[in-house]
Protein backbone atom coordinates (compact mmCIF):
# COMPACT_ATOMS: atom_id res chain seq x y z
CA UNK A 1 0.00 0.00 0.00
CA UNK A 2 1.59 3.28 -1.00
CA UNK A 3 0.85 6.82 0.04
CA UNK A 4 0.84 9.78 -2.31
CA UNK A 5 3.59 11.33 -0.20
CA UNK A 6 5.86 8.49 -1.31
CA UNK A 7 5.29 9.17 -5.00
CA UNK A 8 8.38 10.93 -6.29
CA UNK A 9 7.80 10.78 -10.00
CA UNK A 10 4.64 8.74 -10.29
CA UNK A 11 4.17 5.69 -12.46
CA UNK A 12 0.61 4.96 -11.46
CA UNK A 13 1.58 3.50 -8.11
CA UNK A 14 -1.20 5.06 -6.05
CA UNK A 15 -4.68 6.35 -6.71
CA UNK A 16 -5.70 9.94 -5.86
CA UNK A 17 -7.91 10.55 -2.85
CA UNK A 18 -11.33 12.24 -2.92
CA UNK A 19 -9.95 15.50 -1.49
CA UNK A 20 -7.43 15.75 -4.35
CA UNK A 21 -10.18 14.99 -6.87
CA UNK A 22 -12.39 17.73 -5.47
CA UNK A 23 -9.61 20.31 -5.30
CA UNK A 24 -8.55 19.60 -8.89
CA UNK A 25 -12.12 19.91 -10.11
CA UNK A 26 -12.51 23.26 -8.35
CA UNK A 27 -9.18 24.56 -9.64
CA UNK A 28 -10.04 23.48 -13.20
CA UNK A 29 -13.26 25.49 -13.33
CA UNK A 30 -11.91 29.09 -13.41
CA UNK A 31 -9.05 28.13 -15.74
CA UNK A 32 -11.53 27.39 -18.52
CA UNK A 33 -12.84 30.98 -18.29
CA UNK A 34 -9.44 32.62 -18.77
CA UNK A 35 -8.64 34.31 -22.07
CA UNK A 36 -5.72 33.33 -24.29
CA UNK A 37 -2.80 35.73 -24.24
CA UNK A 38 -0.84 36.17 -27.46
CA UNK A 39 2.47 37.86 -28.31
CA UNK A 40 4.19 38.97 -31.49
CA UNK A 41 7.25 36.72 -31.62
CA UNK A 42 10.34 37.13 -33.81
CA UNK A 43 13.55 35.10 -34.08
CA UNK A 44 16.83 36.62 -35.21
CA UNK A 45 20.39 35.32 -35.39
CA UNK A 46 22.47 38.39 -34.49
CA UNK A 47 25.21 38.74 -37.16
CA UNK A 48 28.84 39.44 -36.34
CA UNK A 49 29.82 41.87 -39.07
CA UNK A 50 33.50 41.99 -38.05
CA UNK A 51 34.35 38.30 -37.96
CA UNK A 52 33.19 34.72 -38.48
CA UNK A 53 29.53 33.88 -37.74
CA UNK A 54 28.66 33.34 -34.09
CA UNK A 55 25.66 31.54 -32.64
CA UNK A 56 23.67 34.28 -30.92
CA UNK A 57 19.91 33.82 -31.12
CA UNK A 58 17.51 36.56 -29.99
CA UNK A 59 13.85 35.75 -29.43
CA UNK A 60 11.67 38.83 -28.88
CA UNK A 61 8.09 38.28 -27.68
CA UNK A 62 6.10 41.53 -27.60
CA UNK A 63 2.87 41.90 -25.65
CA UNK A 64 0.56 44.83 -25.02
CA UNK A 65 2.61 46.34 -22.20
CA UNK A 66 5.67 44.12 -21.95
CA UNK A 67 8.42 42.33 -23.86
CA UNK A 68 10.20 39.06 -23.15
CA UNK A 69 13.74 38.63 -24.45
CA UNK A 70 15.34 35.19 -24.73
CA UNK A 71 18.99 35.17 -25.79
CA UNK A 72 20.53 31.75 -26.52
CA UNK A 73 24.16 31.21 -27.46
CA UNK A 74 26.84 28.53 -27.74
CA UNK A 75 29.68 30.97 -27.06
CA UNK A 76 31.38 29.00 -24.31
CA UNK A 77 28.93 26.50 -22.79
CA UNK A 78 25.35 26.64 -24.15
CA UNK A 79 23.43 29.28 -22.23
CA UNK A 80 20.17 31.18 -22.28
CA UNK A 81 19.17 34.57 -20.87
CA UNK A 82 15.61 35.46 -19.91
CA UNK A 83 14.82 39.17 -19.54
CA UNK A 84 11.35 40.61 -18.98
CA UNK A 85 10.61 44.32 -19.44
CA UNK A 86 7.54 46.45 -18.77
CA UNK A 87 7.48 48.08 -22.20
CA UNK A 88 6.74 46.81 -25.72
CA UNK A 89 9.62 48.94 -27.02
CA UNK A 90 12.65 47.40 -25.28
CA UNK A 91 15.41 46.09 -27.54
CA UNK A 92 18.70 44.16 -27.54
CA UNK A 93 22.05 45.76 -28.31
CA UNK A 94 25.26 43.76 -28.90
CA UNK A 95 28.85 45.04 -28.92
CA UNK A 96 30.67 42.17 -30.61
CA UNK A 97 34.17 43.51 -29.94
CA UNK A 98 33.45 43.62 -26.23
CA UNK A 99 31.42 40.39 -26.16
CA UNK A 100 34.26 38.37 -27.71
CA UNK A 101 36.95 39.98 -25.55
CA UNK A 102 38.32 38.52 -22.27
CA UNK A 103 36.26 41.15 -20.41
CA UNK A 104 32.81 40.99 -22.06
CA UNK A 105 30.99 43.12 -19.44
CA UNK A 106 28.23 45.26 -21.03
CA UNK A 107 28.84 43.60 -24.39
CA UNK A 108 25.16 42.64 -24.40
CA UNK A 109 22.38 44.85 -23.02
CA UNK A 110 18.61 45.19 -23.02
CA UNK A 111 17.57 48.83 -23.26
CA UNK A 112 16.14 50.84 -21.63
CA UNK A 113 17.71 49.35 -18.51
CA UNK A 114 15.09 50.80 -16.15
CA UNK A 115 12.37 48.80 -17.94
CA UNK A 116 13.83 45.44 -16.82
CA UNK A 117 11.56 43.70 -14.30
CA UNK A 118 13.21 40.28 -14.16
CA UNK A 119 16.37 38.69 -15.52
CA UNK A 120 18.19 35.41 -15.03
CA UNK A 121 20.14 32.80 -16.94
CA UNK A 122 20.67 29.06 -17.43
CA UNK A 123 24.07 27.61 -18.35
CA UNK A 124 24.49 23.98 -19.40
CA UNK A 125 28.01 23.18 -18.24
CA UNK A 126 28.66 19.41 -18.33
CA UNK A 127 27.30 16.16 -19.77
CA UNK A 128 27.69 13.31 -17.29
CA UNK A 129 27.93 9.60 -18.01
CA UNK A 130 27.70 6.84 -15.39
CA UNK A 131 28.25 3.10 -15.63
CA UNK A 132 25.25 1.44 -13.96
CA UNK A 133 26.26 -2.14 -14.69
CA UNK A 134 25.73 -4.27 -11.56
CA UNK A 135 24.05 -1.33 -9.78
CA UNK A 136 20.95 -2.38 -7.83
CA UNK A 137 17.77 -0.30 -7.70
CA UNK A 138 18.34 0.40 -3.99
CA UNK A 139 21.60 2.29 -4.58
CA UNK A 140 21.05 6.04 -4.27
CA UNK A 141 23.96 7.32 -6.40
CA UNK A 142 23.82 7.07 -10.21
CA UNK A 143 26.78 4.71 -10.64
CA UNK A 144 30.47 4.78 -11.48
CA UNK A 145 31.21 8.13 -13.21
CA UNK A 146 33.18 8.44 -16.40
CA UNK A 147 35.07 11.71 -17.01
CA UNK A 148 32.35 14.26 -17.85
CA UNK A 149 32.13 16.11 -21.15
CA UNK A 150 32.65 19.86 -20.74
CA UNK A 151 30.11 21.57 -22.99
CA UNK A 152 32.39 24.63 -23.16
CA UNK A 153 34.71 22.42 -25.23
CA UNK A 154 32.12 21.51 -27.86
CA UNK A 155 31.99 22.70 -31.45
CA UNK A 156 28.53 23.81 -32.59
CA UNK A 157 26.83 24.10 -35.97
CA UNK A 158 25.71 27.36 -37.53
CA UNK A 159 22.16 27.77 -36.20
CA UNK A 160 21.18 29.90 -39.20
CA UNK A 161 20.95 26.67 -41.20
CA UNK A 162 18.21 25.27 -38.92
CA UNK A 163 16.33 28.52 -38.25
CA UNK A 164 12.62 27.96 -38.95
CA UNK A 165 10.42 31.08 -38.70
CA UNK A 166 7.28 28.97 -39.26
CA UNK A 167 7.78 26.94 -36.07
CA UNK A 168 9.77 29.70 -34.30
CA UNK A 169 12.60 27.26 -33.67
CA UNK A 170 16.26 26.48 -34.29
CA UNK A 171 18.73 23.78 -33.16
CA UNK A 172 22.21 23.98 -31.67
CA UNK A 173 24.03 20.77 -32.68
CA UNK A 174 27.34 20.05 -30.96
CA UNK A 175 30.27 17.61 -30.85
CA UNK A 176 33.34 17.54 -28.56
CA UNK A 177 36.28 19.40 -30.05
CA UNK A 178 38.64 16.76 -28.67
CA UNK A 179 36.99 13.36 -29.05
CA UNK A 180 39.81 10.89 -28.47
CA UNK A 181 37.44 7.94 -27.97
CA UNK A 182 35.44 8.79 -31.13
CA UNK A 183 32.27 8.53 -29.04
CA UNK A 184 30.66 11.33 -31.06
CA UNK A 185 31.90 10.18 -34.47
CA UNK A 186 28.30 9.53 -35.50
CA UNK A 187 26.51 11.36 -32.71
CA UNK A 188 25.67 14.80 -31.42
CA UNK A 189 24.18 16.69 -28.50
CA UNK A 190 21.29 18.88 -29.66
CA UNK A 191 19.58 21.85 -28.03
CA UNK A 192 16.36 22.72 -29.87
CA UNK A 193 14.90 26.09 -28.88
CA UNK A 194 11.29 26.97 -29.70
CA UNK A 195 9.19 30.04 -28.90
CA UNK A 196 5.39 30.35 -28.87
CA UNK A 197 2.97 33.13 -29.76
CA UNK A 198 0.01 31.58 -27.91
CA UNK A 199 -0.98 28.73 -25.62
CA UNK A 200 -0.94 25.09 -26.70
CA UNK A 201 0.78 21.72 -26.44
CA UNK A 202 3.32 19.97 -28.67
CA UNK A 203 2.29 16.81 -30.48
CA UNK A 204 4.92 14.63 -28.76
CA UNK A 205 5.10 13.68 -25.06
CA UNK A 206 5.59 15.01 -22.49
CA UNK A 207 3.35 17.64 -24.13
CA UNK A 208 4.06 20.44 -21.66
CA UNK A 209 1.41 23.16 -21.64
CA UNK A 210 3.08 26.30 -23.01
CA UNK A 211 1.92 29.90 -23.18
CA UNK A 212 3.09 33.01 -24.98
CA UNK A 213 5.18 33.76 -21.88
CA UNK A 214 7.35 30.66 -22.30
CA UNK A 215 10.11 29.24 -24.44
CA UNK A 216 10.79 25.51 -24.79
CA UNK A 217 14.16 23.78 -24.81
CA UNK A 218 14.48 20.15 -25.91
CA UNK A 219 17.82 18.46 -25.19
CA UNK A 220 18.59 15.34 -27.22
CA UNK A 221 21.62 13.04 -27.20
CA UNK A 222 21.60 11.23 -30.54
CA UNK A 223 23.89 8.51 -31.89
CA UNK A 224 26.80 8.99 -29.48
CA UNK A 225 28.57 5.77 -28.44
CA UNK A 226 28.35 5.16 -24.68
CA UNK A 227 31.53 4.23 -22.82
CA UNK A 228 29.76 1.34 -21.04
CA UNK A 229 27.19 -1.32 -21.85
CA UNK A 230 24.63 0.33 -19.57
CA UNK A 231 25.38 4.04 -19.39
CA UNK A 232 23.18 6.56 -17.65
CA UNK A 233 23.51 10.20 -18.73
CA UNK A 234 22.96 13.48 -16.92
CA UNK A 235 23.32 17.24 -17.26
CA UNK A 236 24.78 19.87 -14.97
CA UNK A 237 22.81 23.12 -15.11
CA UNK A 238 23.91 26.38 -13.49
CA UNK A 239 21.76 29.42 -12.82
CA UNK A 240 22.08 32.75 -11.06
CA UNK A 241 21.10 32.96 -7.42
CA UNK A 242 18.83 35.87 -6.57
CA UNK A 243 20.39 37.01 -3.28
CA UNK A 244 21.80 34.57 -0.74
CA UNK A 245 19.50 31.66 -1.54
CA UNK A 246 19.45 29.29 -4.49
CA UNK A 247 16.26 28.89 -6.53
CA UNK A 248 13.87 26.32 -5.10
CA UNK A 249 12.57 23.15 -6.77
CA UNK A 250 8.90 22.30 -6.19
CA UNK A 251 6.85 19.24 -7.06
CA UNK A 252 3.24 19.26 -8.21
CA UNK A 253 1.05 16.18 -8.52
CA UNK A 254 -1.92 15.48 -10.77
CA UNK A 255 -4.38 12.68 -11.41
CA UNK A 256 -4.31 13.28 -15.17
CA UNK A 257 -1.72 11.51 -17.34
CA UNK A 258 -3.36 11.84 -20.77
CA UNK A 259 -0.60 14.08 -22.15
CA UNK A 260 2.32 12.17 -20.57
CA UNK A 261 1.20 8.57 -19.95
CA UNK A 262 1.91 7.27 -16.45
CA UNK A 263 3.55 10.53 -15.33
CA UNK A 264 1.61 12.30 -12.59
CA UNK A 265 4.17 14.89 -11.53
CA UNK A 266 5.44 18.29 -12.65
CA UNK A 267 8.69 19.85 -11.38
CA UNK A 268 9.35 23.59 -11.20
CA UNK A 269 12.44 25.61 -10.41
CA UNK A 270 11.45 29.06 -9.14
CA UNK A 271 13.71 32.05 -8.65
CA UNK A 272 13.22 33.82 -5.31
CA UNK A 273 12.17 37.21 -6.63
CA UNK A 274 9.10 39.20 -7.61
CA UNK A 275 8.23 39.09 -10.39
CA UNK A 276 9.76 35.64 -10.72
CA UNK A 277 10.89 33.38 -13.51
CA UNK A 278 10.49 29.64 -13.69
CA UNK A 279 11.85 26.50 -15.29
CA UNK A 280 9.23 23.75 -15.62
CA UNK A 281 9.51 20.11 -16.69
CA UNK A 282 8.00 16.68 -16.22
CA UNK A 283 10.39 14.24 -14.52
CA UNK A 284 10.56 12.01 -17.58
CA UNK A 285 12.86 11.54 -20.56
CA UNK A 286 12.51 9.24 -23.57
CA UNK A 287 14.80 6.67 -25.16
CA UNK A 288 13.02 6.84 -28.53
CA UNK A 289 12.22 9.76 -30.81
CA UNK A 290 8.52 8.90 -30.76
CA UNK A 291 8.08 9.26 -27.02
CA UNK A 292 5.81 6.71 -25.38
CA UNK A 293 5.20 5.03 -22.05
CA UNK A 294 7.37 2.09 -23.15
CA UNK A 295 10.38 4.36 -23.82
CA UNK A 296 9.97 6.63 -20.78
CA UNK A 297 12.88 7.07 -18.37
CA UNK A 298 12.75 8.64 -14.89
CA UNK A 299 14.39 12.04 -14.56
CA UNK A 300 15.90 12.82 -11.15
CA UNK A 301 16.94 16.30 -10.01
CA UNK A 302 19.37 17.19 -7.24
CA UNK A 303 18.76 20.16 -4.90
CA UNK A 304 20.35 23.38 -6.22
CA UNK A 305 23.59 24.23 -4.42
CA UNK A 306 26.09 27.09 -4.45
CA UNK A 307 29.17 26.62 -6.62
CA UNK A 308 31.64 28.75 -4.67
CA UNK A 309 33.82 25.70 -3.97
CA UNK A 310 34.52 24.84 -7.60
CA UNK A 311 34.82 26.87 -10.81
CA UNK A 312 32.25 26.81 -13.59
CA UNK A 313 33.07 27.51 -17.24
CA UNK A 314 32.02 31.07 -17.97
CA UNK A 315 29.37 31.99 -20.51
CA UNK A 316 30.29 35.20 -22.36
CA UNK A 317 26.66 36.25 -22.75
CA UNK A 318 25.96 35.80 -19.03
CA UNK A 319 29.10 37.72 -18.10
CA UNK A 320 28.29 40.39 -20.71
CA UNK A 321 24.81 41.02 -19.32
CA UNK A 322 25.27 40.49 -15.57
CA UNK A 323 28.93 41.41 -15.10
CA UNK A 324 31.53 39.48 -13.11
CA UNK A 325 29.95 39.85 -9.65
CA UNK A 326 27.50 36.99 -9.88
CA UNK A 327 26.78 33.99 -7.68
CA UNK A 328 25.83 30.71 -9.29
CA UNK A 329 23.84 27.73 -8.12
CA UNK A 330 23.95 24.37 -9.88
CA UNK A 331 21.83 21.25 -9.98
CA UNK A 332 22.09 17.93 -11.78
CA UNK A 333 19.54 16.13 -13.89
CA UNK A 334 20.00 12.38 -14.42
CA UNK A 335 17.99 10.35 -16.91
CA UNK A 336 17.25 6.66 -16.50
CA UNK A 337 17.50 3.85 -13.97
CA UNK A 338 19.23 0.50 -13.61
CA UNK A 339 16.06 -1.32 -14.73
CA UNK A 340 13.78 -0.62 -17.68
CA UNK A 341 14.52 1.17 -20.94
CA UNK A 342 17.68 3.22 -21.38
CA UNK A 343 19.89 5.13 -23.78
CA UNK A 344 21.41 1.79 -24.80
CA UNK A 345 18.18 0.75 -26.56
CA UNK A 346 18.48 3.01 -29.60
CA UNK A 347 21.31 5.40 -28.64
CA UNK A 348 18.76 8.13 -28.16
CA UNK A 349 17.74 10.32 -25.22
CA UNK A 350 15.51 13.41 -25.13
CA UNK A 351 14.22 15.68 -22.37
CA UNK A 352 12.15 18.89 -22.54
CA UNK A 353 11.59 21.90 -20.31
CA UNK A 354 9.93 25.32 -20.38
CA UNK A 355 11.54 28.63 -19.41
CA UNK A 356 9.30 31.59 -18.68
CA UNK A 357 8.34 34.49 -16.47
CA UNK A 358 5.36 35.06 -14.18
CA UNK A 359 3.14 32.22 -13.00
CA UNK A 360 4.02 28.81 -14.47
CA UNK A 361 1.35 27.23 -16.70
CA UNK A 362 -1.10 25.13 -14.67
CA UNK A 363 -2.35 21.82 -16.03
CA UNK A 364 -6.11 21.45 -15.76
CA UNK A 365 -8.03 18.23 -16.16
CA UNK A 366 -8.15 17.15 -19.81
CA UNK A 367 -11.53 16.72 -21.60
CA UNK A 368 -10.99 12.94 -21.63
CA UNK A 369 -10.53 12.73 -17.86
CA UNK A 370 -13.40 15.16 -17.23
CA UNK A 371 -15.64 12.98 -19.40
CA UNK A 372 -14.60 9.82 -17.56
CA UNK A 373 -15.20 11.49 -14.20
CA UNK A 374 -18.57 12.81 -15.33
CA UNK A 375 -19.64 9.33 -16.38
CA UNK A 376 -18.21 7.74 -13.23
CA UNK A 377 -19.86 10.27 -10.94
CA UNK A 378 -23.04 10.63 -13.01
CA UNK A 379 -23.90 6.96 -13.46
CA UNK A 380 -24.57 6.29 -9.74
CA UNK A 381 -26.67 9.45 -9.58
CA UNK A 382 -28.75 8.36 -12.56
CA UNK A 383 -29.23 4.91 -11.04
CA UNK A 384 -30.28 6.48 -7.73
CA UNK A 385 -32.68 8.85 -9.49
CA UNK A 386 -34.14 6.03 -11.57
CA UNK A 387 -34.57 3.82 -8.52
CA UNK A 388 -36.29 6.63 -6.64
CA UNK A 389 -38.73 7.21 -9.51
CA UNK A 390 -39.56 3.50 -9.67
CA UNK A 391 -40.22 3.40 -5.93
CA UNK A 392 -42.44 6.47 -6.16
CA UNK A 393 -44.44 4.98 -9.02
CA UNK A 394 -44.86 1.68 -7.20
CA UNK A 395 -45.95 3.50 -4.04
CA UNK A 396 -48.46 5.58 -6.04
CA UNK A 397 -49.97 2.52 -7.66
CA UNK A 398 -50.32 0.74 -4.32
CA UNK A 399 -51.98 3.82 -2.74
CA UNK A 400 -54.57 3.96 -5.58
CA UNK A 401 -55.73 0.37 -4.91
CA UNK A 402 -59.36 0.23 -3.68
CA UNK A 403 -60.47 -3.00 -2.03
CA UNK A 404 -63.73 -4.57 -3.22
CA UNK A 405 -66.64 -4.85 -0.74
C-alpha positions in Angstrom: 0.0 0.0 0.0 1.6 3.3 -1.0 0.9 6.8 0.0 0.8 9.8 -2.3 3.6 11.3 -0.2 5.9 8.5 -1.3 5.3 9.2 -5.0 8.4 10.9 -6.3 7.8 10.8 -10.0 4.6 8.7 -10.3 4.2 5.7 -12.5 0.6 5.0 -11.5 1.6 3.5 -8.1 -1.2 5.1 -6.1 -4.7 6.3 -6.7 -5.7 9.9 -5.9 -7.9 10.5 -2.9 -11.3 12.2 -2.9 -9.9 15.5 -1.5 -7.4 15.7 -4.3 -10.2 15.0 -6.9 -12.4 17.7 -5.5 -9.6 20.3 -5.3 -8.6 19.6 -8.9 -12.1 19.9 -10.1 -12.5 23.3 -8.3 -9.2 24.6 -9.6 -10.0 23.5 -13.2 -13.3 25.5 -13.3 -11.9 29.1 -13.4 -9.1 28.1 -15.7 -11.5 27.4 -18.5 -12.8 31.0 -18.3 -9.4 32.6 -18.8 -8.6 34.3 -22.1 -5.7 33.3 -24.3 -2.8 35.7 -24.2 -0.8 36.2 -27.5 2.5 37.9 -28.3 4.2 39.0 -31.5 7.3 36.7 -31.6 10.3 37.1 -33.8 13.6 35.1 -34.1 16.8 36.6 -35.2 20.4 35.3 -35.4 22.5 38.4 -34.5 25.2 38.7 -37.2 28.8 39.4 -36.3 29.8 41.9 -39.1 33.5 42.0 -38.0 34.4 38.3 -38.0 33.2 34.7 -38.5 29.5 33.9 -37.7 28.7 33.3 -34.1 25.7 31.5 -32.6 23.7 34.3 -30.9 19.9 33.8 -31.1 17.5 36.6 -30.0 13.8 35.7 -29.4 11.7 38.8 -28.9 8.1 38.3 -27.7 6.1 41.5 -27.6 2.9 41.9 -25.7 0.6 44.8 -25.0 2.6 46.3 -22.2 5.7 44.1 -22.0 8.4 42.3 -23.9 10.2 39.1 -23.2 13.7 38.6 -24.5 15.3 35.2 -24.7 19.0 35.2 -25.8 20.5 31.8 -26.5 24.2 31.2 -27.5 26.8 28.5 -27.7 29.7 31.0 -27.1 31.4 29.0 -24.3 28.9 26.5 -22.8 25.4 26.6 -24.1 23.4 29.3 -22.2 20.2 31.2 -22.3 19.2 34.6 -20.9 15.6 35.5 -19.9 14.8 39.2 -19.5 11.4 40.6 -19.0 10.6 44.3 -19.4 7.5 46.5 -18.8 7.5 48.1 -22.2 6.7 46.8 -25.7 9.6 48.9 -27.0 12.6 47.4 -25.3 15.4 46.1 -27.5 18.7 44.2 -27.5 22.0 45.8 -28.3 25.3 43.8 -28.9 28.8 45.0 -28.9 30.7 42.2 -30.6 34.2 43.5 -29.9 33.4 43.6 -26.2 31.4 40.4 -26.2 34.3 38.4 -27.7 37.0 40.0 -25.5 38.3 38.5 -22.3 36.3 41.2 -20.4 32.8 41.0 -22.1 31.0 43.1 -19.4 28.2 45.3 -21.0 28.8 43.6 -24.4 25.2 42.6 -24.4 22.4 44.8 -23.0 18.6 45.2 -23.0 17.6 48.8 -23.3 16.1 50.8 -21.6 17.7 49.4 -18.5 15.1 50.8 -16.1 12.4 48.8 -17.9 13.8 45.4 -16.8 11.6 43.7 -14.3 13.2 40.3 -14.2 16.4 38.7 -15.5 18.2 35.4 -15.0 20.1 32.8 -16.9 20.7 29.1 -17.4 24.1 27.6 -18.3 24.5 24.0 -19.4 28.0 23.2 -18.2 28.7 19.4 -18.3 27.3 16.2 -19.8 27.7 13.3 -17.3 27.9 9.6 -18.0 27.7 6.8 -15.4 28.3 3.1 -15.6 25.2 1.4 -14.0 26.3 -2.1 -14.7 25.7 -4.3 -11.6 24.0 -1.3 -9.8 21.0 -2.4 -7.8 17.8 -0.3 -7.7 18.3 0.4 -4.0 21.6 2.3 -4.6 21.1 6.0 -4.3 24.0 7.3 -6.4 23.8 7.1 -10.2 26.8 4.7 -10.6 30.5 4.8 -11.5 31.2 8.1 -13.2 33.2 8.4 -16.4 35.1 11.7 -17.0 32.4 14.3 -17.9 32.1 16.1 -21.1 32.7 19.9 -20.7 30.1 21.6 -23.0 32.4 24.6 -23.2 34.7 22.4 -25.2 32.1 21.5 -27.9 32.0 22.7 -31.5 28.5 23.8 -32.6 26.8 24.1 -36.0 25.7 27.4 -37.5 22.2 27.8 -36.2 21.2 29.9 -39.2 20.9 26.7 -41.2 18.2 25.3 -38.9 16.3 28.5 -38.2 12.6 28.0 -39.0 10.4 31.1 -38.7 7.3 29.0 -39.3 7.8 26.9 -36.1 9.8 29.7 -34.3 12.6 27.3 -33.7 16.3 26.5 -34.3 18.7 23.8 -33.2 22.2 24.0 -31.7 24.0 20.8 -32.7 27.3 20.1 -31.0 30.3 17.6 -30.8 33.3 17.5 -28.6 36.3 19.4 -30.1 38.6 16.8 -28.7 37.0 13.4 -29.1 39.8 10.9 -28.5 37.4 7.9 -28.0 35.4 8.8 -31.1 32.3 8.5 -29.0 30.7 11.3 -31.1 31.9 10.2 -34.5 28.3 9.5 -35.5 26.5 11.4 -32.7 25.7 14.8 -31.4 24.2 16.7 -28.5 21.3 18.9 -29.7 19.6 21.8 -28.0 16.4 22.7 -29.9 14.9 26.1 -28.9 11.3 27.0 -29.7 9.2 30.0 -28.9 5.4 30.4 -28.9 3.0 33.1 -29.8 0.0 31.6 -27.9 -1.0 28.7 -25.6 -0.9 25.1 -26.7 0.8 21.7 -26.4 3.3 20.0 -28.7 2.3 16.8 -30.5 4.9 14.6 -28.8 5.1 13.7 -25.1 5.6 15.0 -22.5 3.3 17.6 -24.1 4.1 20.4 -21.7 1.4 23.2 -21.6 3.1 26.3 -23.0 1.9 29.9 -23.2 3.1 33.0 -25.0 5.2 33.8 -21.9 7.4 30.7 -22.3 10.1 29.2 -24.4 10.8 25.5 -24.8 14.2 23.8 -24.8 14.5 20.1 -25.9 17.8 18.5 -25.2 18.6 15.3 -27.2 21.6 13.0 -27.2 21.6 11.2 -30.5 23.9 8.5 -31.9 26.8 9.0 -29.5 28.6 5.8 -28.4 28.3 5.2 -24.7 31.5 4.2 -22.8 29.8 1.3 -21.0 27.2 -1.3 -21.8 24.6 0.3 -19.6 25.4 4.0 -19.4 23.2 6.6 -17.6 23.5 10.2 -18.7 23.0 13.5 -16.9 23.3 17.2 -17.3 24.8 19.9 -15.0 22.8 23.1 -15.1 23.9 26.4 -13.5 21.8 29.4 -12.8 22.1 32.8 -11.1 21.1 33.0 -7.4 18.8 35.9 -6.6 20.4 37.0 -3.3 21.8 34.6 -0.7 19.5 31.7 -1.5 19.4 29.3 -4.5 16.3 28.9 -6.5 13.9 26.3 -5.1 12.6 23.2 -6.8 8.9 22.3 -6.2 6.8 19.2 -7.1 3.2 19.3 -8.2 1.1 16.2 -8.5 -1.9 15.5 -10.8 -4.4 12.7 -11.4 -4.3 13.3 -15.2 -1.7 11.5 -17.3 -3.4 11.8 -20.8 -0.6 14.1 -22.2 2.3 12.2 -20.6 1.2 8.6 -20.0 1.9 7.3 -16.5 3.5 10.5 -15.3 1.6 12.3 -12.6 4.2 14.9 -11.5 5.4 18.3 -12.7 8.7 19.9 -11.4 9.3 23.6 -11.2 12.4 25.6 -10.4 11.5 29.1 -9.1 13.7 32.0 -8.6 13.2 33.8 -5.3 12.2 37.2 -6.6 9.1 39.2 -7.6 8.2 39.1 -10.4 9.8 35.6 -10.7 10.9 33.4 -13.5 10.5 29.6 -13.7 11.8 26.5 -15.3 9.2 23.8 -15.6 9.5 20.1 -16.7 8.0 16.7 -16.2 10.4 14.2 -14.5 10.6 12.0 -17.6 12.9 11.5 -20.6 12.5 9.2 -23.6 14.8 6.7 -25.2 13.0 6.8 -28.5 12.2 9.8 -30.8 8.5 8.9 -30.8 8.1 9.3 -27.0 5.8 6.7 -25.4 5.2 5.0 -22.1 7.4 2.1 -23.1 10.4 4.4 -23.8 10.0 6.6 -20.8 12.9 7.1 -18.4 12.8 8.6 -14.9 14.4 12.0 -14.6 15.9 12.8 -11.2 16.9 16.3 -10.0 19.4 17.2 -7.2 18.8 20.2 -4.9 20.3 23.4 -6.2 23.6 24.2 -4.4 26.1 27.1 -4.5 29.2 26.6 -6.6 31.6 28.7 -4.7 33.8 25.7 -4.0 34.5 24.8 -7.6 34.8 26.9 -10.8 32.3 26.8 -13.6 33.1 27.5 -17.2 32.0 31.1 -18.0 29.4 32.0 -20.5 30.3 35.2 -22.4 26.7 36.2 -22.7 26.0 35.8 -19.0 29.1 37.7 -18.1 28.3 40.4 -20.7 24.8 41.0 -19.3 25.3 40.5 -15.6 28.9 41.4 -15.1 31.5 39.5 -13.1 30.0 39.8 -9.6 27.5 37.0 -9.9 26.8 34.0 -7.7 25.8 30.7 -9.3 23.8 27.7 -8.1 23.9 24.4 -9.9 21.8 21.2 -10.0 22.1 17.9 -11.8 19.5 16.1 -13.9 20.0 12.4 -14.4 18.0 10.3 -16.9 17.3 6.7 -16.5 17.5 3.8 -14.0 19.2 0.5 -13.6 16.1 -1.3 -14.7 13.8 -0.6 -17.7 14.5 1.2 -20.9 17.7 3.2 -21.4 19.9 5.1 -23.8 21.4 1.8 -24.8 18.2 0.8 -26.6 18.5 3.0 -29.6 21.3 5.4 -28.6 18.8 8.1 -28.2 17.7 10.3 -25.2 15.5 13.4 -25.1 14.2 15.7 -22.4 12.2 18.9 -22.5 11.6 21.9 -20.3 9.9 25.3 -20.4 11.5 28.6 -19.4 9.3 31.6 -18.7 8.3 34.5 -16.5 5.4 35.1 -14.2 3.1 32.2 -13.0 4.0 28.8 -14.5 1.3 27.2 -16.7 -1.1 25.1 -14.7 -2.3 21.8 -16.0 -6.1 21.5 -15.8 -8.0 18.2 -16.2 -8.2 17.2 -19.8 -11.5 16.7 -21.6 -11.0 12.9 -21.6 -10.5 12.7 -17.9 -13.4 15.2 -17.2 -15.6 13.0 -19.4 -14.6 9.8 -17.6 -15.2 11.5 -14.2 -18.6 12.8 -15.3 -19.6 9.3 -16.4 -18.2 7.7 -13.2 -19.9 10.3 -10.9 -23.0 10.6 -13.0 -23.9 7.0 -13.5 -24.6 6.3 -9.7 -26.7 9.4 -9.6 -28.8 8.4 -12.6 -29.2 4.9 -11.0 -30.3 6.5 -7.7 -32.7 8.8 -9.5 -34.1 6.0 -11.6 -34.6 3.8 -8.5 -36.3 6.6 -6.6 -38.7 7.2 -9.5 -39.6 3.5 -9.7 -40.2 3.4 -5.9 -42.4 6.5 -6.2 -44.4 5.0 -9.0 -44.9 1.7 -7.2 -46.0 3.5 -4.0 -48.5 5.6 -6.0 -50.0 2.5 -7.7 -50.3 0.7 -4.3 -52.0 3.8 -2.7 -54.6 4.0 -5.6 -55.7 0.4 -4.9 -59.4 0.2 -3.7 -60.5 -3.0 -2.0 -63.7 -4.6 -3.2 -66.6 -4.9 -0.7 
